[in-house]
Amino acid sequence: MSQTLTNLYSAMLKTLVDRRAELVAEIEELNNQIVEIKQEAKENGINIAN
């Protein structure tokens, strides 16, 4: 593979890995928000299934 293609591949791979990390962080934050909402609902006597 030429050096240019290698560099392009490496840059694309880095972009994908970085984006994956961003998405994982976003999902973790959403999960934390869901846990907080469920806890608040429970404290207020509201039953949330799932």
Steps between C-alpha positions, in 0.01 A plus 500: 500500500635842416596740775214732400244222535655393828474855633142530379408167659666599827321836506164339428557236766593767756184693411287189548664412831458858625136509392436166667641636824274806470194282441584274794529807724165631374334163565645486850367851571155405371501187715590711804214737421259207472612368838448845655155537345396155621625580849310831506187326377534233769543769766182665374304175505492460124561147373697490178523153346834426333 
